[in-house]
Amino acid sequence: MLGMYTSYKCKTCKLEFVLLSEDVAKMAKDRFLACPYCNSKRVTIDKATDSVRECMQESSYRRRNGVIKQIR
Ligand SMILES: [Zn+2]
């Protein structure tokens, strides 16, 4: 189940960014996602979350590990 926002991590510059899951679903049909910082296409889904605030506040590693297990 997708959250409202999906978090991505760029494998090239290691920065993370968050996009609306709905928008990604639309755009992903036609093109690949690219990192907004370095324009790399080596982007991985980090986790999906229901709010950006939750995403920002969660202390990263515990949450991320749990979600990665579900995704992979
Ligand atoms: Zn990047």
N, CA, C, O and the ligand as a Tripos MOL2 file, in Angstrom:
@<TRIPOS>MOLECULE
protein
  289   287    73     0     0
PROTEIN
NO_CHARGES

@<TRIPOS>ATOM
      1 N           0.8350   -1.2020    0.0000 N.3       1 MET1
      2 CA          0.0000    0.0000    0.0000 C.3       1 MET1
      3 C           0.8690    1.2500    0.0000 C.2       1 MET1
      4 O           1.7710    1.3920    0.8260 O.2       1 MET1
      5 N           0.5940    2.1360   -0.9150 N.am      2 LEU2
      6 CA          1.3960    3.3410   -1.0190 C.3       2 LEU2
      7 C           0.9100    4.4160   -0.0530 C.2       2 LEU2
      8 O          -0.2890    4.5670    0.1830 O.2       2 LEU2
      9 N           1.8490    5.1440    0.4880 N.am      3 GLY3
     10 CA          1.4870    6.3090    1.2690 C.3       3 GLY3
     11 C           1.2120    7.4620    0.3210 C.2       3 GLY3
     12 O           1.3360    7.3230   -0.8960 O.2       3 GLY3
     13 N           0.8430    8.5840    0.8780 N.am      4 MET4
     14 CA          0.5500    9.7340    0.0350 C.3       4 MET4
     15 C           1.8190   10.2800   -0.6030 C.2       4 MET4
     16 O           1.8030   10.7920   -1.7230 O.2       4 MET4
     17 N           2.9090   10.1610    0.1270 N.am      5 TYR5
     18 CA          4.1940   10.6070   -0.3840 C.3       5 TYR5
     19 C           5.1550    9.4420   -0.4330 C.2       5 TYR5
     20 O           5.0860    8.5210    0.3810 O.2       5 TYR5
     21 N           6.0380    9.4960   -1.3840 N.am      6 THR6
     22 CA          7.0500    8.4630   -1.4740 C.3       6 THR6
     23 C           8.4190    9.1270   -1.4050 C.2       6 THR6
     24 O           8.6800   10.1360   -2.0590 O.2       6 THR6
     25 N           9.2600    8.5440   -0.6130 N.am      7 SER7
     26 CA         10.5880    9.1030   -0.4390 C.3       7 SER7
     27 C          11.5850    8.3490   -1.3160 C.2       7 SER7
     28 O          11.5330    7.1230   -1.4230 O.2       7 SER7
     29 N          12.4840    9.0900   -1.9320 N.am      8 TYR8
     30 CA         13.4730    8.4960   -2.8200 C.3       8 TYR8
     31 C          14.8670    8.8660   -2.3760 C.2       8 TYR8
     32 O          15.0900    9.8910   -1.7320 O.2       8 TYR8
     33 N          15.7900    8.0160   -2.7330 N.am      9 LYS9
     34 CA         17.1840    8.3320   -2.4480 C.3       9 LYS9
     35 C          17.9830    8.1750   -3.7290 C.2       9 LYS9
     36 O          17.8670    7.1820   -4.4470 O.2       9 LYS9
     37 N          18.7960    9.1850   -3.9910 N.am     10 CYS10
     38 CA         19.6470    9.1600   -5.1700 C.3      10 CYS10
     39 C          20.9240    8.3930   -4.8500 C.2      10 CYS10
     40 O          21.5870    8.6560   -3.8470 O.2      10 CYS10
     41 N          21.2550    7.4500   -5.7120 N.am     11 LYS11
     42 CA         22.4510    6.6550   -5.4520 C.3      11 LYS11
     43 C          23.7160    7.3720   -5.8810 C.2      11 LYS11
     44 O          24.8190    6.9520   -5.5290 O.2      11 LYS11
     45 N          23.5720    8.4320   -6.6250 N.am     12 THR12
     46 CA         24.7440    9.1590   -7.1050 C.3      12 THR12
     47 C          25.1970   10.2110   -6.0990 C.2      12 THR12
     48 O          26.3640   10.2360   -5.7060 O.2      12 THR12
     49 N          24.2680   11.0880   -5.6780 N.am     13 CYS13
     50 CA         24.6730   12.1560   -4.7600 C.3      13 CYS13
     51 C          24.2410   11.8530   -3.3330 C.2      13 CYS13
     52 O          24.5800   12.6080   -2.4210 O.2      13 CYS13
     53 N          23.4950   10.7620   -3.1120 N.am     14 LYS14
     54 CA         23.0870   10.3020   -1.7780 C.3      14 LYS14
     55 C          22.0560   11.2040   -1.1040 C.2      14 LYS14
     56 O          21.7840   11.0440    0.0860 O.2      14 LYS14
     57 N          21.4860   12.1380   -1.8360 N.am     15 LEU15
     58 CA         20.4680   12.9930   -1.2440 C.3      15 LEU15
     59 C          19.1030   12.3360   -1.3740 C.2      15 LEU15
     60 O          18.8630   11.5110   -2.2550 O.2      15 LEU15
     61 N          18.2100   12.7340   -0.4590 N.am     16 GLU16
     62 CA         16.8600   12.1800   -0.4840 C.3      16 GLU16
     63 C          15.8670   13.2560   -0.8920 C.2      16 GLU16
     64 O          16.0770   14.4400   -0.6270 O.2      16 GLU16
     65 N          14.7970   12.8430   -1.5300 N.am     17 PHE17
     66 CA         13.7310   13.7780   -1.8650 C.3      17 PHE17
     67 C          12.3940   13.0530   -1.7990 C.2      17 PHE17
     68 O          12.3340   11.8250   -1.8580 O.2      17 PHE17
     69 N          11.3290   13.8270   -1.6760 N.am     18 VAL18
     70 CA          9.9950   13.2630   -1.4660 C.3      18 VAL18
     71 C           9.0710   13.7420   -2.5760 C.2      18 VAL18
     72 O           9.0490   14.9280   -2.9060 O.2      18 VAL18
     73 N           8.3180   12.8250   -3.1460 N.am     19 LEU19
     74 CA          7.3700   13.1800   -4.2000 C.3      19 LEU19
     75 C           5.9860   12.6520   -3.8520 C.2      19 LEU19
     76 O           5.8560   11.6840   -3.1030 O.2      19 LEU19
     77 N           4.9680   13.2790   -4.3870 N.am     20 LEU20
     78 CA          3.6110   12.7710   -4.2370 C.3      20 LEU20
     79 C           3.4890   11.4450   -4.9790 C.2      20 LEU20
     80 O           3.7940   11.3620   -6.1680 O.2      20 LEU20
     81 N           3.0470   10.4240   -4.2830 N.am     21 SER21
     82 CA          2.9370    9.0950   -4.9020 C.3      21 SER21
     83 C           2.0280    9.1270   -6.1220 C.2      21 SER21
     84 O           2.2940    8.4700   -7.1280 O.2      21 SER21
     85 N           0.9690    9.8890   -6.0200 N.am     22 GLU22
     86 CA          0.0030    9.9890   -7.1090 C.3      22 GLU22
     87 C           0.6640   10.5470   -8.3740 C.2      22 GLU22
     88 O           0.4460   10.0400   -9.4750 O.2      22 GLU22
     89 N           1.4540   11.5710   -8.2050 N.am     23 ASP23
     90 CA          2.1250   12.1770   -9.3530 C.3      23 ASP23
     91 C           3.1510   11.2240   -9.9480 C.2      23 ASP23
     92 O           3.3020   11.1410  -11.1670 O.2      23 ASP23
     93 N           3.8390   10.5230   -9.0980 N.am     24 VAL24
     94 CA          4.8360    9.5800   -9.5850 C.3      24 VAL24
     95 C           4.1710    8.4840  -10.3980 C.2      24 VAL24
     96 O           4.6900    8.0620  -11.4300 O.2      24 VAL24
     97 N           3.0190    8.0270   -9.9260 N.am     25 ALA25
     98 CA          2.3050    6.9700  -10.6390 C.3      25 ALA25
     99 C           1.9450    7.4350  -12.0430 C.2      25 ALA25
    100 O           2.0120    6.6580  -12.9950 O.2      25 ALA25
    101 N           1.5680    8.6800  -12.1710 N.am     26 LYS26
    102 CA          1.2410    9.2250  -13.4910 C.3      26 LYS26
    103 C           2.4830    9.3240  -14.3660 C.2      26 LYS26
    104 O           2.4780    8.8890  -15.5180 O.2      26 LYS26
    105 N           3.5320    9.8930  -13.8200 N.am     27 MET27
    106 CA          4.7070   10.1810  -14.6190 C.3      27 MET27
    107 C           5.5280    8.9410  -14.9330 C.2      27 MET27
    108 O           6.1860    8.8770  -15.9710 O.2      27 MET27
    109 N           5.4930    7.9810  -14.0640 N.am     28 ALA28
    110 CA          6.3620    6.8200  -14.2320 C.3      28 ALA28
    111 C           5.9910    6.0080  -15.4650 C.2      28 ALA28
    112 O           6.7890    5.1930  -15.9290 O.2      28 ALA28
    113 N           4.8000    6.2170  -15.9990 N.am     29 LYS29
    114 CA          4.4220    5.5020  -17.2170 C.3      29 LYS29
    115 C           5.2640    5.9490  -18.4010 C.2      29 LYS29
    116 O           5.6050    5.1520  -19.2750 O.2      29 LYS29
    117 N           5.5900    7.2220  -18.4150 N.am     30 ASP30
    118 CA          6.2420    7.7870  -19.5930 C.3      30 ASP30
    119 C           7.7420    7.9660  -19.4460 C.2      30 ASP30
    120 O           8.4720    7.9880  -20.4370 O.2      30 ASP30
    121 N           8.1940    8.0930  -18.2260 N.am     31 ARG31
    122 CA          9.6100    8.4170  -18.0700 C.3      31 ARG31
    123 C          10.1470    7.8920  -16.7470 C.2      31 ARG31
    124 O           9.3920    7.5390  -15.8410 O.2      31 ARG31
    125 N          11.4320    7.8510  -16.6650 N.am     32 PHE32
    126 CA         12.0670    7.4610  -15.4170 C.3      32 PHE32
    127 C          12.1840    8.6610  -14.5080 C.2      32 PHE32
    128 O          12.2340    9.8080  -14.9510 O.2      32 PHE32
    129 N          12.2250    8.3680  -13.2460 N.am     33 LEU33
    130 CA         12.4670    9.4390  -12.2820 C.3      33 LEU33
    131 C          13.9300    9.8360  -12.3180 C.2      33 LEU33
    132 O          14.8180    9.0040  -12.5010 O.2      33 LEU33
    133 N          14.1560   11.1170  -12.1400 N.am     34 ALA34
    134 CA         15.5330   11.5880  -12.0560 C.3      34 ALA34
    135 C          15.6980   12.4100  -10.7930 C.2      34 ALA34
    136 O          14.7610   13.0620  -10.3310 O.2      34 ALA34
    137 N          16.8740   12.3700  -10.2520 N.am     35 CYS35
    138 CA         17.1830   13.1390   -9.0500 C.3      35 CYS35
    139 C          17.0860   14.6360   -9.3440 C.2      35 CYS35
    140 O          17.6550   15.1050  -10.3300 O.2      35 CYS35
    141 N          16.3720   15.3950   -8.5010 N.am     36 PRO36
    142 CA         16.2330   16.8320   -8.7330 C.3      36 PRO36
    143 C          17.5230   17.6020   -8.4550 C.2      36 PRO36
    144 O          17.6390   18.7660   -8.8390 O.2      36 PRO36
    145 N          18.4730   16.9790   -7.8050 N.am     37 TYR37
    146 CA         19.7180   17.6670   -7.4490 C.3      37 TYR37
    147 C          20.7920   17.4890   -8.5100 C.2      37 TYR37
    148 O          21.4340   18.4520   -8.9290 O.2      37 TYR37
    149 N          20.9810   16.2460   -8.9400 N.am     38 CYS38
    150 CA         22.0910   16.0010   -9.8680 C.3      38 CYS38
    151 C          21.6050   15.4000  -11.1820 C.2      38 CYS38
    152 O          22.4000   15.1330  -12.0830 O.2      38 CYS38
    153 N          20.2630   15.1840  -11.2870 N.am     39 ASN39
    154 CA         19.6830   14.6910  -12.5310 C.3      39 ASN39
    155 C          20.0450   13.2470  -12.8550 C.2      39 ASN39
    156 O          19.8650   12.7900  -13.9840 O.2      39 ASN39
    157 N          20.5400   12.5570  -11.8850 N.am     40 SER40
    158 CA         20.8550   11.1510  -12.0890 C.3      40 SER40
    159 C          19.5840   10.3230  -12.1330 C.2      40 SER40
    160 O          18.5990   10.6580  -11.4760 O.2      40 SER40
    161 N          19.6010    9.2520  -12.8990 N.am     41 LYS41
    162 CA         18.4430    8.3560  -12.9140 C.3      41 LYS41
    163 C          18.6470    7.1640  -11.9880 C.2      41 LYS41
    164 O          17.8130    6.2610  -11.9270 O.2      41 LYS41
    165 N          19.7410    7.1740  -11.2850 N.am     42 ARG42
    166 CA         19.9700    6.0840  -10.3370 C.3      42 ARG42
    167 C          19.2900    6.4120   -9.0210 C.2      42 ARG42
    168 O          19.9430    6.7350   -8.0290 O.2      42 ARG42
    169 N          17.9790    6.3270   -9.0280 N.am     43 VAL43
    170 CA         17.1610    6.7120   -7.8770 C.3      43 VAL43
    171 C          16.4410    5.4740   -7.3510 C.2      43 VAL43
    172 O          15.8840    4.6960   -8.1270 O.2      43 VAL43
    173 N          16.4540    5.2950   -6.0390 N.am     44 THR44
    174 CA         15.7460    4.1670   -5.4610 C.3      44 THR44
    175 C          14.6440    4.6660   -4.5410 C.2      44 THR44
    176 O          14.7590    5.7340   -3.9390 O.2      44 THR44
    177 N          13.5790    3.8880   -4.4380 N.am     45 ILE45
    178 CA         12.5150    4.2340   -3.5030 C.3      45 ILE45
    179 C          13.0010    3.9420   -2.0930 C.2      45 ILE45
    180 O          13.4460    2.8350   -1.7880 O.2      45 ILE45
    181 N          12.9070    4.9410   -1.2510 N.am     46 ASP46
    182 CA         13.3600    4.7680    0.1130 C.3      46 ASP46
    183 C          12.2230    4.2440    0.9830 C.2      46 ASP46
    184 O          12.3740    3.2430    1.6840 O.2      46 ASP46
    185 N          11.1050    4.9180    0.9310 N.am     47 LYS47
    186 CA          9.9550    4.4810    1.7070 C.3      47 LYS47
    187 C           8.7510    5.3150    1.3150 C.2      47 LYS47
    188 O           8.8840    6.3990    0.7470 O.2      47 LYS47
    189 N           7.5900    4.8000    1.6230 N.am     48 ALA48
    190 CA          6.3690    5.5540    1.3800 C.3      48 ALA48
    191 C           5.8130    5.9830    2.7300 C.2      48 ALA48
    192 O           5.9050    5.2450    3.7110 O.2      48 ALA48
    193 N           5.2530    7.1460    2.7730 N.am     49 THR49
    194 CA          4.7340    7.6310    4.0450 C.3      49 THR49
    195 C           3.4830    8.4520    3.7990 C.2      49 THR49
    196 O           3.2760    8.9610    2.6980 O.2      49 THR49
    197 N           2.6550    8.5820    4.8100 N.am     50 ASP50
    198 CA          1.3990    9.2910    4.6380 C.3      50 ASP50
    199 C           1.5170   10.7890    4.8140 C.2      50 ASP50
    200 O           0.5900   11.5220    4.4700 O.2      50 ASP50
    201 N           2.6270   11.2600    5.3380 N.am     51 SER51
    202 CA          2.7690   12.7000    5.4600 C.3      51 SER51
    203 C           4.2310   13.0770    5.4330 C.2      51 SER51
    204 O           5.0950   12.3320    5.8960 O.2      51 SER51
    205 N           4.4860   14.2240    4.8930 N.am     52 VAL52
    206 CA          5.8640   14.6810    4.8470 C.3      52 VAL52
    207 C           6.3760   14.9030    6.2560 C.2      52 VAL52
    208 O           7.5500   14.6700    6.5450 O.2      52 VAL52
    209 N           5.4860   15.3560    7.1330 N.am     53 ARG53
    210 CA          5.9370   15.6240    8.4880 C.3      53 ARG53
    211 C           6.4160   14.3380    9.1650 C.2      53 ARG53
    212 O           7.4400   14.3090    9.8480 O.2      53 ARG53
    213 N           5.6480   13.2940    8.9520 N.am     54 GLU54
    214 CA          6.0580   12.0130    9.5160 C.3      54 GLU54
    215 C           7.4130   11.6220    8.9550 C.2      54 GLU54
    216 O           8.2920   11.1260    9.6600 O.2      54 GLU54
    217 N           7.5440   11.8600    7.6860 N.am     55 CYS55
    218 CA          8.7740   11.5060    6.9850 C.3      55 CYS55
    219 C           9.9650   12.2580    7.5610 C.2      55 CYS55
    220 O          11.0390   11.6840    7.7440 O.2      55 CYS55
    221 N           9.7730   13.5460    7.8460 N.am     56 MET56
    222 CA         10.8660   14.3590    8.3490 C.3      56 MET56
    223 C          11.1770   14.0520    9.8230 C.2      56 MET56
    224 O          12.3280   14.1180   10.2550 O.2      56 MET56
    225 N          10.1340   13.7190   10.5750 N.am     57 GLN57
    226 CA         10.3480   13.5690   12.0060 C.3      57 GLN57
    227 C          10.8720   12.2020   12.3980 C.2      57 GLN57
    228 O          11.6570   12.0730   13.3380 O.2      57 GLN57
    229 N          10.4410   11.1990   11.6870 N.am     58 GLU58
    230 CA         10.8630    9.8460   12.0280 C.3      58 GLU58
    231 C          12.3670    9.7810   12.0840 C.2      58 GLU58
    232 O          13.0590   10.2540   11.1820 O.2      58 GLU58
    233 N          12.8590    9.2040   13.1300 N.am     59 SER59
    234 CA         14.2940    9.1210   13.0910 C.3      59 SER59
    235 C          14.6430    7.9440   12.2210 C.2      59 SER59
    236 O          14.4270    6.7680   12.5130 O.2      59 SER59
    237 N          15.1780    8.3660   11.1770 N.am     60 SER60
    238 CA         15.5870    7.6390    9.9890 C.3      60 SER60
    239 C          15.7580    6.1420   10.0470 C.2      60 SER60
    240 O          14.9610    5.4280    9.4380 O.2      60 SER60
    241 N          16.7130    5.6430   10.7170 N.am     61 TYR61
    242 CA         17.1680    4.2820   10.4380 C.3      61 TYR61
    243 C          16.1760    3.2090   10.8410 C.2      61 TYR61
    244 O          15.9140    2.2870   10.0670 O.2      61 TYR61
    245 N          15.6310    3.3090   12.0130 N.am     62 ARG62
    246 CA         14.6930    2.3060   12.4690 C.3      62 ARG62
    247 C          13.5540    2.1670   11.4670 C.2      62 ARG62
    248 O          13.2330    1.0650   11.0210 O.2      62 ARG62
    249 N          12.9520    3.2930   11.1230 N.am     63 ARG63
    250 CA         11.8200    3.3160   10.2200 C.3      63 ARG63
    251 C          12.2300    2.8050    8.8310 C.2      63 ARG63
    252 O          11.5250    1.9980    8.2250 O.2      63 ARG63
    253 N          13.3240    3.2650    8.3620 N.am     64 ARG64
    254 CA         13.7640    2.9240    7.0240 C.3      64 ARG64
    255 C          14.0010    1.4220    6.9090 C.2      64 ARG64
    256 O          13.6280    0.8020    5.9130 O.2      64 ARG64
    257 N          14.6090    0.8520    7.9120 N.am     65 ASN65
    258 CA         14.8760   -0.5830    7.8680 C.3      65 ASN65
    259 C          13.5800   -1.3730    7.7920 C.2      65 ASN65
    260 O          13.4740   -2.3320    7.0280 O.2      65 ASN65
    261 N          12.5960   -0.9700    8.5850 N.am     66 GLY66
    262 CA         11.3240   -1.6750    8.5720 C.3      66 GLY66
    263 C          10.6820   -1.6420    7.1930 C.2      66 GLY66
    264 O          10.1660   -2.6530    6.7170 O.2      66 GLY66
    265 N          10.7150   -0.4820    6.5550 N.am     67 VAL67
    266 CA         10.0470   -0.3440    5.2650 C.3      67 VAL67
    267 C          10.8170   -1.0800    4.1740 C.2      67 VAL67
    268 O          10.2150   -1.6870    3.2880 O.2      67 VAL67
    269 N          12.1010   -1.0280    4.2340 N.am     68 ILE68
    270 CA         12.9050   -1.7230    3.2260 C.3      68 ILE68
    271 C          12.5930   -3.2140    3.2240 C.2      68 ILE68
    272 O          12.5500   -3.8430    2.1660 O.2      68 ILE68
    273 N          12.3780   -3.7690    4.3920 N.am     69 LYS69
    274 CA         12.0520   -5.1960    4.4620 C.3      69 LYS69
    275 C          10.7450   -5.4900    3.7350 C.2      69 LYS69
    276 O          10.5990   -6.5270    3.0890 O.2      69 LYS69
    277 N           9.7880   -4.5520    3.8500 N.am     70 GLN70
    278 CA          8.5100   -4.7720    3.1810 C.3      70 GLN70
    279 C           8.6400   -4.6570    1.6780 C.2      70 GLN70
    280 O           8.0240   -5.4190    0.9320 O.2      70 GLN70
    281 N           9.4420   -3.7050    1.2340 N.am     71 ILE71
    282 CA          9.5280   -3.4320   -0.1960 C.3      71 ILE71
    283 C          10.3160   -4.5220   -0.9260 C.2      71 ILE71
    284 O           9.9020   -4.9820   -1.9900 O.2      71 ILE71
    285 N          11.4350   -4.9300   -0.3600 N.am     72 ARG72
    286 CA         12.3030   -5.8520   -1.1030 C.3      72 ARG72
    287 C          11.9640   -7.2950   -0.8400 C.2      72 ARG72
    288 O          12.6040   -8.1900   -1.3910 O.2      72 ARG72
    289 ZN         21.3480   12.9880   -7.1030 Zn       73 ZN73
@<TRIPOS>BOND
     1     1     2 1
     2     2     3 1
     3     3     4 2
     4     3     5 am
     5     5     6 1
     6     6     7 1
     7     7     8 2
     8     7     9 am
     9     9    10 1
    10    10    11 1
    11    11    12 2
    12    11    13 am
    13    13    14 1
    14    14    15 1
    15    15    16 2
    16    15    17 am
    17    17    18 1
    18    18    19 1
    19    19    20 2
    20    19    21 am
    21    21    22 1
    22    22    23 1
    23    23    24 2
    24    23    25 am
    25    25    26 1
    26    26    27 1
    27    27    28 2
    28    27    29 am
    29    29    30 1
    30    30    31 1
    31    31    32 2
    32    31    33 am
    33    33    34 1
    34    34    35 1
    35    35    36 2
    36    35    37 am
    37    37    38 1
    38    38    39 1
    39    39    40 2
    40    39    41 am
    41    41    42 1
    42    42    43 1
    43    43    44 2
    44    43    45 am
    45    45    46 1
    46    46    47 1
    47    47    48 2
    48    47    49 am
    49    49    50 1
    50    50    51 1
    51    51    52 2
    52    51    53 am
    53    53    54 1
    54    54    55 1
    55    55    56 2
    56    55    57 am
    57    57    58 1
    58    58    59 1
    59    59    60 2
    60    59    61 am
    61    61    62 1
    62    62    63 1
    63    63    64 2
    64    63    65 am
    65    65    66 1
    66    66    67 1
    67    67    68 2
    68    67    69 am
    69    69    70 1
    70    70    71 1
    71    71    72 2
    72    71    73 am
    73    73    74 1
    74    74    75 1
    75    75    76 2
    76    75    77 am
    77    77    78 1
    78    78    79 1
    79    79    80 2
    80    79    81 am
    81    81    82 1
    82    82    83 1
    83    83    84 2
    84    83    85 am
    85    85    86 1
    86    86    87 1
    87    87    88 2
    88    87    89 am
    89    89    90 1
    90    90    91 1
    91    91    92 2
    92    91    93 am
    93    93    94 1
    94    94    95 1
    95    95    96 2
    96    95    97 am
    97    97    98 1
    98    98    99 1
    99    99   100 2
   100    99   101 am
   101   101   102 1
   102   102   103 1
   103   103   104 2
   104   103   105 am
   105   105   106 1
   106   106   107 1
   107   107   108 2
   108   107   109 am
   109   109   110 1
   110   110   111 1
   111   111   112 2
   112   111   113 am
   113   113   114 1
   114   114   115 1
   115   115   116 2
   116   115   117 am
   117   117   118 1
   118   118   119 1
   119   119   120 2
   120   119   121 am
   121   121   122 1
   122   122   123 1
   123   123   124 2
   124   123   125 am
   125   125   126 1
   126   126   127 1
   127   127   128 2
   128   127   129 am
   129   129   130 1
   130   130   131 1
   131   131   132 2
   132   131   133 am
   133   133   134 1
   134   134   135 1
   135   135   136 2
   136   135   137 am
   137   137   138 1
   138   138   139 1
   139   139   140 2
   140   139   141 am
   141   141   142 1
   142   142   143 1
   143   143   144 2
   144   143   145 am
   145   145   146 1
   146   146   147 1
   147   147   148 2
   148   147   149 am
   149   149   150 1
   150   150   151 1
   151   151   152 2
   152   151   153 am
   153   153   154 1
   154   154   155 1
   155   155   156 2
   156   155   157 am
   157   157   158 1
   158   158   159 1
   159   159   160 2
   160   159   161 am
   161   161   162 1
   162   162   163 1
   163   163   164 2
   164   163   165 am
   165   165   166 1
   166   166   167 1
   167   167   168 2
   168   167   169 am
   169   169   170 1
   170   170   171 1
   171   171   172 2
   172   171   173 am
   173   173   174 1
   174   174   175 1
   175   175   176 2
   176   175   177 am
   177   177   178 1
   178   178   179 1
   179   179   180 2
   180   179   181 am
   181   181   182 1
   182   182   183 1
   183   183   184 2
   184   183   185 am
   185   185   186 1
   186   186   187 1
   187   187   188 2
   188   187   189 am
   189   189   190 1
   190   190   191 1
   191   191   192 2
   192   191   193 am
   193   193   194 1
   194   194   195 1
   195   195   196 2
   196   195   197 am
   197   197   198 1
   198   198   199 1
   199   199   200 2
   200   199   201 am
   201   201   202 1
   202   202   203 1
   203   203   204 2
   204   203   205 am
   205   205   206 1
   206   206   207 1
   207   207   208 2
   208   207   209 am
   209   209   210 1
   210   210   211 1
   211   211   212 2
   212   211   213 am
   213   213   214 1
   214   214   215 1
   215   215   216 2
   216   215   217 am
   217   217   218 1
   218   218   219 1
   219   219   220 2
   220   219   221 am
   221   221   222 1
   222   222   223 1
   223   223   224 2
   224   223   225 am
   225   225   226 1
   226   226   227 1
   227   227   228 2
   228   227   229 am
   229   229   230 1
   230   230   231 1
   231   231   232 2
   232   231   233 am
   233   233   234 1
   234   234   235 1
   235   235   236 2
   236   235   237 am
   237   237   238 1
   238   238   239 1
   239   239   240 2
   240   239   241 am
   241   241   242 1
   242   242   243 1
   243   243   244 2
   244   243   245 am
   245   245   246 1
   246   246   247 1
   247   247   248 2
   248   247   249 am
   249   249   250 1
   250   250   251 1
   251   251   252 2
   252   251   253 am
   253   253   254 1
   254   254   255 1
   255   255   256 2
   256   255   257 am
   257   257   258 1
   258   258   259 1
   259   259   260 2
   260   259   261 am
   261   261   262 1
   262   262   263 1
   263   263   264 2
   264   263   265 am
   265   265   266 1
   266   266   267 1
   267   267   268 2
   268   267   269 am
   269   269   270 1
   270   270   271 1
   271   271   272 2
   272   271   273 am
   273   273   274 1
   274   274   275 1
   275   275   276 2
   276   275   277 am
   277   277   278 1
   278   278   279 1
   279   279   280 2
   280   279   281 am
   281   281   282 1
   282   282   283 1
   283   283   284 2
   284   283   285 am
   285   285   286 1
   286   286   287 1
   287   287   288 2
@<TRIPOS>SUBSTRUCTURE
     1 MET1         2 RESIDUE 1 A MET
     2 LEU2         6 RESIDUE 1 A LEU
     3 GLY3        10 RESIDUE 1 A GLY
     4 MET4        14 RESIDUE 1 A MET
     5 TYR5        18 RESIDUE 1 A TYR
     6 THR6        22 RESIDUE 1 A THR
     7 SER7        26 RESIDUE 1 A SER
     8 TYR8        30 RESIDUE 1 A TYR
     9 LYS9        34 RESIDUE 1 A LYS
    10 CYS10       38 RESIDUE 1 A CYS
    11 LYS11       42 RESIDUE 1 A LYS
    12 THR12       46 RESIDUE 1 A THR
    13 CYS13       50 RESIDUE 1 A CYS
    14 LYS14       54 RESIDUE 1 A LYS
    15 LEU15       58 RESIDUE 1 A LEU
    16 GLU16       62 RESIDUE 1 A GLU
    17 PHE17       66 RESIDUE 1 A PHE
    18 VAL18       70 RESIDUE 1 A VAL
    19 LEU19       74 RESIDUE 1 A LEU
    20 LEU20       78 RESIDUE 1 A LEU
    21 SER21       82 RESIDUE 1 A SER
    22 GLU22       86 RESIDUE 1 A GLU
    23 ASP23       90 RESIDUE 1 A ASP
    24 VAL24       94 RESIDUE 1 A VAL
    25 ALA25       98 RESIDUE 1 A ALA
    26 LYS26      102 RESIDUE 1 A LYS
    27 MET27      106 RESIDUE 1 A MET
    28 ALA28      110 RESIDUE 1 A ALA
    29 LYS29      114 RESIDUE 1 A LYS
    30 ASP30      118 RESIDUE 1 A ASP
    31 ARG31      122 RESIDUE 1 A ARG
    32 PHE32      126 RESIDUE 1 A PHE
    33 LEU33      130 RESIDUE 1 A LEU
    34 ALA34      134 RESIDUE 1 A ALA
    35 CYS35      138 RESIDUE 1 A CYS
    36 PRO36      142 RESIDUE 1 A PRO
    37 TYR37      146 RESIDUE 1 A TYR
    38 CYS38      150 RESIDUE 1 A CYS
    39 ASN39      154 RESIDUE 1 A ASN
    40 SER40      158 RESIDUE 1 A SER
    41 LYS41      162 RESIDUE 1 A LYS
    42 ARG42      166 RESIDUE 1 A ARG
    43 VAL43      170 RESIDUE 1 A VAL
    44 THR44      174 RESIDUE 1 A THR
    45 ILE45      178 RESIDUE 1 A ILE
    46 ASP46      182 RESIDUE 1 A ASP
    47 LYS47      186 RESIDUE 1 A LYS
    48 ALA48      190 RESIDUE 1 A ALA
    49 THR49      194 RESIDUE 1 A THR
    50 ASP50      198 RESIDUE 1 A ASP
    51 SER51      202 RESIDUE 1 A SER
    52 VAL52      206 RESIDUE 1 A VAL
    53 ARG53      210 RESIDUE 1 A ARG
    54 GLU54      214 RESIDUE 1 A GLU
    55 CYS55      218 RESIDUE 1 A CYS
    56 MET56      222 RESIDUE 1 A MET
    57 GLN57      226 RESIDUE 1 A GLN
    58 GLU58      230 RESIDUE 1 A GLU
    59 SER59      234 RESIDUE 1 A SER
    60 SER60      238 RESIDUE 1 A SER
    61 TYR61      242 RESIDUE 1 A TYR
    62 ARG62      246 RESIDUE 1 A ARG
    63 ARG63      250 RESIDUE 1 A ARG
    64 ARG64      254 RESIDUE 1 A ARG
    65 ASN65      258 RESIDUE 1 A ASN
    66 GLY66      262 RESIDUE 1 A GLY
    67 VAL67      266 RESIDUE 1 A VAL
    68 ILE68      270 RESIDUE 1 A ILE
    69 LYS69      274 RESIDUE 1 A LYS
    70 GLN70      278 RESIDUE 1 A GLN
    71 ILE71      282 RESIDUE 1 A ILE
    72 ARG72      286 RESIDUE 1 A ARG
    73 ZN73       289 GROUP 0 **** ****
